[in-house]
Amino acid sequence: MESGSLSSRDFASYASKEVVPYLHVTSRIQGNTTDGIFREYGGTGFPTLLFLDADGNKLAKVAGADRNVEGFRKTEGQIARLLKLRDAAASGKEGTDVDLLLLELEMGLTSFTSAQEARAGLDAPKKKRSSFEEKVAKIDNLLLNLEINEIRRSAGRDPEKRKGVEITLYEFAKDGRIPASYSSSFWFPVMEGAKRMGDATIFAVGMKLFREQYDEHFTGPENRVQNRYKKMEEDLAKIKEKGASTSPAEVVKSQSVVLAVTGMT
Amino acid sequence: MNCAARVEQALASLPWVEKHEVDFGKKEAHITVNGKFDKVATLKAVTDLGFGATVKKIG
């Protein structure tokens, strides 16, 4: 990155006038008191770019695609909106708490626990109720992603804990708690869980979604995606051989189901 | 075809859906399902259209 977007004249001008750049390198040197910064600010990979306020509070994480001056300005726009919403919410303006929570989730500024608490405290406004419900549905989707990430992260590298995570996420899939867009970090552990539980149905759903997600890799010469899919086909055959349940039926009689649908305009 | 009609059509095509109705105002789809109900495939039918979907309530 330093040999690309951060070496541009635009960035030099931006960084010298509009922000105070600060670079932290995690060293793992014994006795280095600042090595915890990366974890404290919720870093998930290198490089992690953040905007902080003068007191060191995290204001925004810069998305990978926004690591250039244009992206930084876009992030600043989000921060301005965030600060305005925080002021409005603090003054008790009706309807701002849902906007604030949604933006904080979109900007990756809140933990699952605090977001869940804030979600529980949301009150539907008297006016614009449908807009409120649509925002809440978006919040619920983002909360689900956050919950999944936290569950995955909690296992660390411990193989036994990872097995537990696979079963937990498999249960999520069975209960219909599925991220709105395909995520291999959700579906791969789900499929491992399904394999262990002998559930060919859930395993096959994961396969189908994988195939759709990487469809363009299924034409042309053999590649890693195709090989992975072949392995999945073999695993599915083994699950079926073991005589595991292939029935998706969980409900024994007619009943009503309510789906929350977002994105309808 | 509008969004709600597309969701209704997708739900109607599922073999376990006996009744279906989309409440555009509440952004909800109300369905009655039989014993072959497949939650994952039901959600997939909606998300395939480009909408987000979660099970809000069963029973």
Chai-1 contact restraints between the chains, C-beta under 6 A:
chainA,res_idxA,chainB,res_idxB,connection_type,confidence,min_distance_angstrom,max_distance_angstrom,comment,restraint_id
A,S130,B,G25,contact,1.0,0.0,6.0,A-B,restraint_1
A,E133,B,K27,contact,1.0,0.0,6.0,A-B,restraint_2
A,E134,B,K27,contact,1.0,0.0,6.0,A-B,restraint_3
A,N141,B,G52,contact,1.0,0.0,6.0,A-B,restraint_4
A,G176,B,K39,contact,1.0,0.0,6.0,A-B,restraint_5
A,G176,B,L43,contact,1.0,0.0,6.0,A-B,restraint_6
A,G176,B,V55,contact,1.0,0.0,6.0,A-B,restraint_7
A,I178,B,L43,contact,1.0,0.0,6.0,A-B,restraint_8
A,A180,B,G52,contact,1.0,0.0,6.0,A-B,restraint_9
A,V205,B,V40,contact,1.0,0.0,6.0,A-B,restraint_10
A,P248,B,D38,contact,1.0,0.0,6.0,A-B,restraint_11
A,A249,B,G35,contact,1.0,0.0,6.0,A-B,restraint_12
A,A249,B,K36,contact,1.0,0.0,6.0,A-B,restraint_13
A,V251,B,G35,contact,1.0,0.0,6.0,A-B,restraint_14
A,V251,B,F37,contact,1.0,0.0,6.0,A-B,restraint_15
A,V252,B,G35,contact,1.0,0.0,6.0,A-B,restraint_16
A,K253,B,G35,contact,1.0,0.0,6.0,A-B,restraint_17
A,S254,B,T32,contact,1.0,0.0,6.0,A-B,restraint_18
A,S254,B,N34,contact,1.0,0.0,6.0,A-B,restraint_19
A,Q255,B,G59,contact,1.0,0.0,6.0,A-B,restraint_20
A,S256,B,T32,contact,1.0,0.0,6.0,A-B,restraint_21
A,V257,B,I31,contact,1.0,0.0,6.0,A-B,restraint_22
A,V257,B,V33,contact,1.0,0.0,6.0,A-B,restraint_23
A,V257,B,I58,contact,1.0,0.0,6.0,A-B,restraint_24
A,V258,B,E28,contact,1.0,0.0,6.0,A-B,restraint_25
A,V258,B,H30,contact,1.0,0.0,6.0,A-B,restraint_26
A,V258,B,K56,contact,1.0,0.0,6.0,A-B,restraint_27
A,V258,B,K57,contact,1.0,0.0,6.0,A-B,restraint_28
A,L259,B,A29,contact,1.0,0.0,6.0,A-B,restraint_29
A,L259,B,A53,contact,1.0,0.0,6.0,A-B,restraint_30
A,A260,B,E28,contact,1.0,0.0,6.0,A-B,restraint_31
A,A260,B,T54,contact,1.0,0.0,6.0,A-B,restraint_32
A,A260,B,K56,contact,1.0,0.0,6.0,A-B,restraint_33
A,V261,B,V7,contact,1.0,0.0,6.0,A-B,restraint_34
A,V261,B,K27,contact,1.0,0.0,6.0,A-B,restraint_35
A,V261,B,A29,contact,1.0,0.0,6.0,A-B,restraint_36
A,V261,B,V46,contact,1.0,0.0,6.0,A-B,restraint_37
A,V261,B,F51,contact,1.0,0.0,6.0,A-B,restraint_38
A,V261,B,A53,contact,1.0,0.0,6.0,A-B,restraint_39
A,T262,B,G52,contact,1.0,0.0,6.0,A-B,restraint_40
A,G263,B,F51,contact,1.0,0.0,6.0,A-B,restraint_41
A,G263,B,G52,contact,1.0,0.0,6.0,A-B,restraint_42
A,M264,B,C3,contact,1.0,0.0,6.0,A-B,restraint_43
